[in-house]
Amino acid sequence: MKTIFWNIRGLANSSTQRTLRSLVKHHSPDFLCLAEPMTVITKIKQSFWRSIGMNLIGVNERGQLFPNIWLFCSTNVLSPLIISSSSQHIFLQFNVGRVPHGMVFVYAATTVVDRRPLWLSLAQVCSAFSGPLLILGDFNSILGAHEKSGGNLPRCVSCDEFQAMVDTCGLILLDLKGSPFTWTNGRGLSSHIEMLLDRCFCSLPWLDAWPLTSCSTLVRHCSDHNPILVVFEKYTSQGPSPFRFQQLWVQHPQFLSIVSSAWSSVNVYGCPQFILQQKLKFLKPLLKDWNRTVFGNVDLVVDLARISLEKIQLDISEAGFTDDRHNKEIEAHNVLANALLIQDQFWSSKAREKWVRDGDRNTGYYQRIAKIRRAQSFISHLRIGSNLQTDVSLLRQHVVDYFTKAFTNDGCSVDTGLVSKLIPSLVTVAENDCLTATPTPDEIKVVAFSMDPDSAPGPDGFSGHFYRSCWDFIGSDVVNAVCYFFESGFIQPNLNCSFVALLPKALCAPIWNDVVRTTLPCKVGLDDRLIWKSAKDGNLTVALAYDLKHTRLPRVPWARFVWHPSFRPRNSIILWKYLHRRLLTNDVLQRRGFQLSSVCSLSHHGVETSHHLFFNCSFAAAIWWNLLNMFQVNSLFTDLYSFFSYPIGHGFCSQLSVIWWGMIGAGFYAIWHARNALRFQNSILSASALLHSIRLQLQEINLLSKGTMKNSVDDLCILRRIGILGRPSKAPKIIEVIWQSPSVFQVKINTDGAARGSPGLAGFGGIFRDHLGRVLGCFAGSLGTAYALEAELHAVVHAIHLASLKGWTSLWIESDSTLVIHFLSSINNKVPWRYSTIWFNCRALLASMSVKISHVYREGNQVADCLANFGVDQVGTLWWDSCPPCALSAYCHDLVGLPNYRFRL
């Protein structure tokens, strides 16, 4: 049966009627629901409904407003009855084989408050109706941000209330096949929005009655909504059911004896693989018949056991308690407990939920998962050419034809020897002998027992549980079959077949070619993704988008002198305002229209400007003279920029430089504070009090900063004048760096990159050496304009490719770049997007090698450094079988084991 729901957005015009007629004739639905027709139903001629074979069932109740939900059915649907309706839904009931079914068609309001009565109505319907129930329509709400594209984020209240209704009613959301969104606003790119508003839910009894239920979207035309097609069918067997070994068989006391007797009674002659295959084939019908006899329908066995227990308990209540009836009740309890255990194990294997282990019974959960899995995996329709086919026989023939064409040899294949020429031999003779050696029986048993017993079995139907439980009497045949393969190199046809279904799965693929492309890939690589060229990792961030929309102003040179973490923020703010001419001195206030005197408040002569107040004023000059005298500076400064740059030009140590810049901010704040105290509080602050406050601030800055002195007498004298203890610089730590040789059969690679600028002309280089330090090869090359990190990455990638071509599979990669080592050691670290593809291929090569990765200081990587600097000036890539002259001196230094020294503070 089929049902179509469509928010048609107006049915009065002829183009929409033509679209609806074509839609109904093509799909032949049993029920048709039209929402938001935006007209009166009497305006549509009856001849139109007769032409599409639809009869009106009813419309919803909206009081004084026109109905906005129209419900129709085909002539072959019997006894449809509207149970209830409102302004937002219609509840329809119909019978199929004397079983009442329910359908709720929804057209929800557009506001959160108006949708709440609908959620209550749906909850009442679900609680009152216990039969199969299907709910579909336009809910005008989504379950989360993943169901919306474009525009603002959805309101959390709307999503939470929608999800609460679904949970309260116990509904199952049917996966929507086709378009991921069912509504669009039809606007341009800048304001385009799409949402998943139309969907379908069902109850668990509905999946029991109609296990093959699917929901898909149809082509959107003449409306801003996609039509929704719901197809529901009974499960019909498409052939003999395949054999599947059940875990619950293992725990039955008769199982091992049945398998043992059947296995030993079969006399098969041939190769060990043929013997194993025929014995498994002989065992299948025996186990199926035994399962049918002993276990039967597990759900029916539970119902019968429950009825038997209830009958005995009723007999005890009516006829009285006796020992015989009590023993029968205990036996009935045991039978029911065993039946429930078997039922739980059966549905657990069907659901294949590996995260659920021993604990509470989860039969209901297993049943729901198994039924949802069966409904989702069923292929209900495929697009063959331009037609959407639902006929099972046509679908079966289409899939057979596809694989017949794909795997039929056209007779044109010719062995050109290209494979053997291009693919290098990476396995040594010793390794090949180890891999092809015949395994021992214990090794074969370990491998068989290491298989996940709960994994899905192959086409033969025997899972790991069978081999584990029956190994005592089938193990010898399995061992003989495996050993025969290693000795003869031959495997019996169909013995090692498996169901090939590689991830990722094809969800809702419309044509079979899409299914095969994702489940049977010939090459697994990286997914295509959009790249933002301005970002190193290729990802667009808010900061990059802001820089794109707003022109970033050039960095000012004084920022690091003003906004130092050791300074008080109020001092930094005064300096920032001064540099941006935002201090409200008298001249600024006059320009803004204030009528006041322009004389300087501190010196009482001269016009008060920012420059006069902080540099020309006699009060400010006295403050600066005393502060500069502490630093043994005899000249006054006339501008702030020369103030800032003085420590750099006069060789101040780092401790004195921070104190100097802090003194400038503290002096500016003290002068401004004295001016405001006199102006607004009529309070005169003495220069000595301000100097004492500044001295305390400088001592505070010294505690917060980490600078050190140069251990000179001049630095010590200045610090003592300020009242600050000197912080001597630490003695450098001397690290001895010696090149370490690799182990036997291991090749050591040292790589490096060089860039003359950021970015600038860049080059790369590397050297291959054996355990005796002998050169196996060197390379160097130019990258043009690049960053230093890109040069380091390119050097490592090029070295790994060269090692692969040379057949060197045991490597020790050493680099002086900490970032490159992190990239090699961790999968999650993202390289620059320009190298993402070659880096992915490089990691694929490393997976087939034995690789050791380590970091070395620059002093221990001198040979690679010389090669990289030499490569900057070259064109292309160079290769040497011996060490070139540009790196010969550094190579000889490493060869004789002489150390290099690294001095680190």
Backbone hydrogen bonds, N-H to C=O, Kabsch-Sander energy under -0.5 kcal/mol:
donor,donor_aa,acceptor,acceptor_aa,energy
3,T,230,V,-2.3
4,I,31,F,-2.1
5,F,228,I,-2.4
6,W,33,C,-2.2
8,I,6,W,-1.2
8,I,35,A,-1.6
9,R,35,A,-0.8
10,G,36,E,-1.2
11,L,37,P,-1.8
17,Q,13,N,-1.5
18,R,14,S,-2.2
19,T,15,S,-2.0
20,L,16,T,-2.5
21,R,17,Q,-2.5
22,S,18,R,-2.2
23,L,19,T,-2.1
24,V,20,L,-2.5
25,K,21,R,-2.3
26,H,22,S,-1.7
27,H,23,L,-1.8
28,S,24,V,-2.8
30,D,2,K,-2.4
31,F,2,K,-1.5
32,L,72,F,-2.3
33,C,4,I,-2.8
34,L,70,W,-2.5
35,A,6,W,-2.4
36,E,68,N,-2.5
43,K,40,V,-1.7
44,I,41,I,-1.2
45,K,43,K,-0.5
48,F,45,K,-1.0
49,W,45,K,-0.9
50,R,46,Q,-2.2
51,S,47,S,-1.9
52,I,48,F,-1.1
53,G,50,R,-0.7
54,M,49,W,-2.4
55,N,73,C,-3.0
57,I,71,L,-3.0
58,G,71,L,-1.4
60,N,69,I,-1.3
62,R,60,N,-0.5
65,L,62,R,-1.6
70,W,34,L,-3.0
71,L,58,G,-2.3
72,F,32,L,-3.1
73,C,55,N,-2.3
74,S,30,D,-2.2
75,T,53,G,-0.5
77,V,74,S,-1.3
78,L,76,N,-0.5
81,L,93,Q,-2.7
83,I,81,L,-0.6
83,I,91,F,-2.7
84,S,91,F,-1.1
86,S,89,H,-2.6
90,I,105,F,-1.8
91,F,84,S,-3.3
92,L,90,I,-0.7
92,L,103,M,-3.6
93,Q,81,L,-3.2
94,F,101,H,-2.1
95,N,78,L,-0.6
96,V,99,V,-2.0
99,V,96,V,-1.0
101,H,94,F,-3.4
102,G,132,P,-2.8
103,M,92,L,-3.0
104,V,134,L,-2.8
105,F,90,I,-2.5
105,F,103,M,-0.5
106,V,136,L,-2.1
107,Y,88,Q,-2.3
108,A,138,D,-2.9
115,R,111,T,-1.2
116,R,112,V,-0.8
116,R,113,V,-0.8
119,W,115,R,-1.9
120,L,116,R,-1.9
121,S,117,P,-2.2
122,L,118,L,-2.6
123,A,119,W,-2.0
124,Q,120,L,-2.1
125,V,121,S,-2.2
126,C,122,L,-2.4
127,S,123,A,-1.9
128,A,124,Q,-2.0
129,F,125,V,-2.3
130,S,128,A,-0.6
134,L,102,G,-2.1
135,I,201,F,-2.7
136,L,104,V,-2.4
137,G,199,R,-1.8
138,D,106,V,-2.2
139,F,137,G,-0.8
139,F,197,L,-2.3
147,E,144,G,-1.6
148,K,145,A,-1.4
149,S,194,E,-2.9
159,C,155,R,-1.8
160,D,156,C,-2.9
161,E,157,V,-2.3
162,F,158,S,-1.9
163,Q,159,C,-2.6
164,A,160,D,-2.4
165,M,161,E,-1.9
166,V,162,F,-1.9
167,D,163,Q,-2.4
168,T,164,A,-2.7
169,C,165,M,-2.3
170,G,166,V,-0.7
170,G,167,D,-0.5
171,L,166,V,-2.1
172,I,202,C,-3.1
173,L,171,L,-0.5
174,L,172,I,-0.5
174,L,200,C,-2.1
177,K,175,D,-0.6
177,K,215,C,-2.6
182,T,195,M,-1.5
183,W,195,M,-1.8
184,T,224,D,-1.5
185,N,193,I,-1.9
191,S,188,G,-0.7
192,H,189,L,-0.8
194,E,149,S,-2.3
195,M,183,W,-2.0
196,L,147,E,-2.0
197,L,195,M,-1.1
199,R,137,G,-1.9
201,F,135,I,-3.7
202,C,172,I,-1.8
203,S,133,L,-2.0
207,L,203,S,-1.4
208,D,204,L,-1.8
209,A,205,P,-2.2
210,W,206,W,-3.5
212,L,233,E,-1.7
213,T,211,P,-0.9
214,S,231,V,-2.9
215,C,175,D,-0.7
216,S,229,L,-2.5
217,T,177,K,-2.6
218,L,227,P,-2.4
221,H,219,V,-0.6
226,N,182,T,-2.2
228,I,5,F,-3.3
229,L,216,S,-3.0
230,V,3,T,-3.1
230,V,228,I,-0.5
231,V,214,S,-2.5
231,V,229,L,-0.5
232,F,1,M,-2.6
233,E,212,L,-1.4
236,T,234,K,-0.6
245,F,461,G,-3.0
249,W,246,Q,-1.2
250,V,247,Q,-1.2
251,Q,247,Q,-0.5
252,H,249,W,-1.6
255,F,252,H,-1.2
258,I,254,Q,-2.0
259,V,255,F,-2.4
260,S,256,L,-2.6
261,S,257,S,-2.4
262,A,258,I,-2.2
263,W,259,V,-2.6
264,S,260,S,-2.1
265,S,261,S,-1.3
266,V,262,A,-0.6
267,N,265,S,-0.5
268,V,266,V,-0.7
275,I,271,C,-2.2
276,L,272,P,-2.3
277,Q,273,Q,-2.3
278,Q,274,F,-2.4
279,K,275,I,-2.1
280,L,276,L,-2.1
281,K,277,Q,-1.9
282,F,278,Q,-2.3
283,L,279,K,-1.7
284,K,280,L,-1.3
286,L,282,F,-0.7
287,L,283,L,-2.3
288,K,284,K,-2.3
289,D,285,P,-2.3
290,W,286,L,-2.4
291,N,287,L,-2.6
292,R,288,K,-2.1
293,T,289,D,-1.9
294,V,290,W,-2.9
295,F,291,N,-1.8
296,G,291,N,-2.5
298,V,296,G,-0.8
301,V,297,N,-2.5
302,V,298,V,-1.8
303,D,299,D,-2.0
304,L,300,L,-2.5
305,A,301,V,-2.3
306,R,302,V,-2.4
307,I,303,D,-2.3
308,S,304,L,-2.4
309,L,305,A,-2.1
310,E,306,R,-2.4
311,K,307,I,-2.3
312,I,308,S,-2.0
313,Q,309,L,-2.5
314,L,310,E,-2.2
315,D,311,K,-2.0
316,I,312,I,-2.2
317,S,313,Q,-1.9
318,E,314,L,-2.0
319,A,315,D,-3.1
320,G,316,I,-1.4
326,H,322,T,-2.4
327,N,323,D,-2.5
328,K,324,D,-2.0
329,E,325,R,-2.2
330,I,326,H,-2.2
331,E,327,N,-2.4
332,A,328,K,-2.3
333,H,329,E,-2.4
334,N,330,I,-2.1
335,V,331,E,-2.3
336,L,332,A,-2.4
337,A,333,H,-2.5
338,N,334,N,-2.4
339,A,335,V,-2.2
340,L,336,L,-2.5
341,L,337,A,-2.0
342,I,338,N,-2.3
343,Q,339,A,-2.4
344,D,340,L,-2.4
345,Q,341,L,-2.2
346,F,342,I,-2.4
347,W,343,Q,-2.3
348,S,344,D,-1.8
349,S,345,Q,-1.9
350,K,346,F,-1.5
351,A,347,W,-2.4
352,R,348,S,-1.9
353,E,348,S,-0.6
354,K,352,R,-0.9
356,V,353,E,-0.8
357,R,355,W,-0.6
366,Y,362,N,-3.0
367,Q,363,T,-2.7
368,R,364,G,-2.0
369,I,365,Y,-2.5
370,A,366,Y,-2.8
371,K,367,Q,-2.3
372,I,368,R,-2.5
373,R,369,I,-2.6
374,R,370,A,-2.1
375,A,371,K,-2.3
376,Q,372,I,-2.4
377,S,373,R,-2.2
378,F,374,R,-0.9
380,S,378,F,-1.0
382,L,389,Q,-1.9
383,R,510,P,-3.0
384,I,382,L,-0.8
384,I,387,N,-2.3
385,G,383,R,-0.7
387,N,384,I,-1.6
389,Q,382,L,-2.8
389,Q,387,N,-0.7
395,L,391,D,-2.2
396,R,392,V,-2.6
397,Q,393,S,-2.1
398,H,394,L,-2.2
399,V,395,L,-2.1
400,V,396,R,-2.1
401,D,397,Q,-2.5
402,Y,398,H,-2.0
403,F,399,V,-2.1
404,T,400,V,-2.3
405,K,401,D,-2.2
406,A,402,Y,-2.0
407,F,403,F,-2.3
409,N,407,F,-0.5
416,T,414,V,-0.8
421,K,417,G,-1.3
422,L,418,L,-2.2
423,I,419,V,-2.5
426,L,424,P,-0.8
428,T,426,L,-0.5
432,N,428,T,-2.4
433,D,429,V,-2.3
434,C,430,A,-1.9
435,L,431,E,-2.2
436,T,432,N,-2.1
437,A,433,D,-0.6
444,I,440,T,-2.1
445,K,441,P,-2.1
446,V,442,D,-2.3
447,V,443,E,-2.0
448,A,444,I,-2.3
449,F,445,K,-2.5
450,S,446,V,-1.1
451,M,447,V,-0.6
451,M,448,A,-0.7
455,S,452,D,-1.5
458,G,462,F,-0.5
461,G,458,G,-1.6
463,S,461,G,-0.6
465,H,453,P,-0.7
466,F,463,S,-0.8
467,Y,463,S,-1.0
468,R,464,G,-2.1
469,S,465,H,-2.3
470,C,466,F,-2.1
471,W,468,R,-0.6
473,F,470,C,-1.0
474,I,470,C,-1.5
475,G,471,W,-2.1
478,V,474,I,-2.0
479,V,475,G,-2.7
480,N,476,S,-2.3
481,A,477,D,-2.1
482,V,478,V,-2.2
483,C,479,V,-2.6
484,Y,480,N,-2.0
485,F,481,A,-1.4
486,F,482,V,-1.7
487,E,483,C,-2.1
488,S,484,Y,-2.6
489,G,485,F,-2.5
495,L,492,Q,-2.0
496,N,492,Q,-0.5
497,C,494,N,-0.5
500,V,498,S,-0.8
501,A,499,F,-0.7
502,L,519,T,-1.7
507,L,505,K,-0.9
508,C,506,A,-0.6
509,A,506,A,-0.5
514,D,511,I,-0.9
515,V,511,I,-1.2
516,V,512,W,-2.4
517,R,513,N,-1.9
518,T,514,D,-1.3
519,T,515,V,-2.2
520,L,516,V,-2.2
525,G,523,K,-0.6
532,W,538,G,-2.2
533,K,531,I,-0.8
535,A,532,W,-1.8
541,T,539,N,-0.5
545,A,541,T,-2.3
546,Y,542,V,-2.5
547,D,543,A,-2.2
548,L,544,L,-1.8
549,K,545,A,-2.0
550,H,546,Y,-2.5
559,A,556,V,-1.1
561,F,558,W,-0.7
562,V,558,W,-1.4
563,W,559,A,-2.6
564,H,562,V,-1.2
567,F,564,H,-1.7
571,N,568,R,-0.8
572,S,568,R,-1.7
573,I,569,P,-2.4
574,I,570,R,-1.7
575,L,571,N,-2.0
576,W,572,S,-2.5
577,K,573,I,-2.6
578,Y,574,I,-2.2
579,L,575,L,-2.6
580,H,576,W,-1.7
581,R,578,Y,-1.2
582,R,577,K,-3.2
583,L,577,K,-0.6
585,T,583,L,-2.1
587,D,608,E,-1.7
589,L,585,T,-2.2
590,Q,586,N,-2.3
591,R,587,D,-1.6
592,R,588,V,-1.1
593,G,590,Q,-1.5
594,F,589,L,-2.3
596,L,594,F,-0.9
600,C,606,G,-1.9
604,H,600,C,-1.4
608,E,598,S,-3.2
609,T,607,V,-1.3
613,L,609,T,-2.8
614,F,610,S,-1.6
615,F,611,H,-1.6
616,N,611,H,-0.9
617,C,612,H,-2.4
621,A,617,C,-2.6
622,A,618,S,-1.9
623,I,619,F,-1.8
624,W,620,A,-2.6
625,W,621,A,-2.6
626,N,622,A,-1.9
627,L,623,I,-2.1
628,L,624,W,-3.0
629,N,625,W,-1.7
630,M,626,N,-1.1
631,F,627,L,-0.7
631,F,628,L,-0.5
632,Q,629,N,-1.3
633,V,628,L,-2.5
634,N,632,Q,-0.5
643,F,639,D,-1.0
644,F,640,L,-2.2
645,S,641,Y,-2.0
646,Y,642,S,-0.8
646,Y,643,F,-0.6
649,G,645,S,-1.7
650,H,646,Y,-1.3
651,G,648,I,-0.7
652,F,647,P,-2.1
654,S,708,T,-0.5
655,Q,708,T,-1.7
657,S,653,C,-2.3
658,V,654,S,-1.7
659,I,655,Q,-1.5
660,W,656,L,-2.5
661,W,657,S,-2.3
662,G,658,V,-2.1
663,M,659,I,-2.2
664,I,660,W,-1.6
665,G,661,W,-1.6
666,A,662,G,-2.5
667,G,663,M,-2.5
668,F,664,I,-2.4
669,Y,665,G,-2.3
670,A,666,A,-2.4
671,I,667,G,-2.3
672,W,668,F,-2.4
673,H,669,Y,-2.9
674,A,670,A,-2.4
675,R,671,I,-2.2
676,N,672,W,-2.2
677,A,673,H,-2.3
678,L,674,A,-1.9
679,R,675,R,-2.1
680,F,676,N,-2.9
681,Q,676,N,-0.6
681,Q,677,A,-1.3
683,S,677,A,-2.2
685,L,683,S,-0.6
690,L,686,S,-1.7
691,L,687,A,-2.6
692,H,688,S,-2.2
693,S,689,A,-1.9
694,I,690,L,-2.4
695,R,691,L,-2.4
696,L,692,H,-2.0
697,Q,693,S,-1.9
698,L,694,I,-2.3
699,Q,695,R,-1.8
700,E,696,L,-1.9
701,I,697,Q,-2.5
702,N,698,L,-2.0
703,L,699,Q,-1.5
704,L,700,E,-1.6
705,S,701,I,-1.9
709,M,727,R,-2.4
716,L,712,S,-1.7
717,C,713,V,-2.3
718,I,714,D,-2.1
719,L,715,D,-2.2
720,R,716,L,-2.0
721,R,717,C,-1.9
722,I,718,I,-1.6
723,G,719,L,-1.2
724,I,719,L,-3.0
729,S,709,M,-0.6
733,K,904,R,-4.8
734,I,732,P,-0.5
735,I,733,K,-0.6
735,I,902,R,-3.1
737,V,735,I,-0.5
737,V,900,N,-3.6
738,I,736,E,-0.5
746,Q,743,S,-1.7
747,V,810,S,-2.6
748,K,769,R,-2.9
749,I,812,W,-3.4
750,N,767,I,-2.0
751,T,749,I,-0.5
751,T,814,E,-1.8
752,D,765,G,-2.2
754,A,763,G,-2.7
756,R,761,L,-2.7
757,G,755,A,-1.3
758,S,759,P,-0.8
760,G,757,G,-0.6
760,G,786,A,-2.0
761,L,756,R,-0.7
762,A,784,G,-2.9
763,G,754,A,-2.6
764,F,781,G,-2.3
765,G,752,D,-2.1
766,G,779,F,-2.1
767,I,750,N,-1.9
768,F,777,G,-3.0
769,R,748,K,-2.3
770,D,774,R,-1.7
773,G,770,D,-1.6
776,L,768,F,-3.2
777,G,768,F,-1.1
778,C,880,W,-2.6
779,F,766,G,-2.3
780,A,878,L,-1.7
781,G,764,F,-2.2
782,S,876,G,-1.5
783,L,762,A,-2.5
784,G,762,A,-0.7
786,A,760,G,-2.6
786,A,784,G,-0.6
791,A,787,Y,-1.8
792,E,788,A,-2.3
793,L,789,L,-2.5
794,H,790,E,-2.6
795,A,791,A,-1.9
796,V,792,E,-1.8
797,V,793,L,-2.7
798,H,794,H,-2.6
799,A,795,A,-2.0
800,I,796,V,-2.3
801,H,797,V,-2.1
802,L,798,H,-2.2
803,A,799,A,-2.4
804,S,800,I,-2.1
805,L,801,H,-2.2
806,K,802,L,-2.1
807,G,803,A,-0.7
807,G,804,S,-0.6
808,W,803,A,-2.4
809,T,807,G,-0.8
811,L,809,T,-0.7
811,L,850,S,-2.7
812,W,747,V,-2.3
813,I,852,K,-2.9
814,E,749,I,-2.9
814,E,812,W,-0.5
815,S,854,S,-1.4
816,D,751,T,-0.6
818,T,816,D,-0.6
821,I,817,S,-1.7
822,H,818,T,-2.0
823,F,819,L,-2.6
824,L,820,V,-2.3
825,S,821,I,-2.0
826,S,822,H,-2.0
833,W,536,K,-3.1
835,Y,832,P,-2.4
836,S,833,W,-1.2
839,W,835,Y,-2.3
840,F,836,S,-2.0
841,N,837,T,-2.2
842,C,838,I,-2.0
843,R,839,W,-2.3
844,A,840,F,-1.6
845,L,841,N,-1.6
846,L,842,C,-2.1
847,A,843,R,-1.5
848,S,844,A,-0.5
848,S,845,L,-1.2
849,M,846,L,-1.7
850,S,809,T,-3.0
851,V,849,M,-0.7
852,K,811,L,-1.9
854,S,813,I,-2.1
856,V,815,S,-1.8
860,G,857,Y,-1.6
861,N,858,R,-1.4
865,D,861,N,-1.9
866,C,862,Q,-2.3
867,L,863,V,-2.1
868,A,864,A,-2.4
869,N,865,D,-2.3
870,F,866,C,-1.9
871,G,867,L,-2.1
872,V,868,A,-1.0
873,D,869,N,-0.6
873,D,870,F,-0.7
874,Q,871,G,-1.3
878,L,780,A,-3.8
880,W,778,C,-2.7
887,A,884,P,-1.4
888,L,885,P,-0.8
891,Y,887,A,-2.2
892,C,888,L,-2.5
893,H,889,S,-1.8
894,D,890,A,-1.8
895,L,891,Y,-2.5
896,V,892,C,-1.9
897,G,894,D,-1.0
898,L,893,H,-1.8
900,N,737,V,-2.9
902,R,735,I,-2.8
904,R,733,K,-2.8
904,R,902,R,-0.6
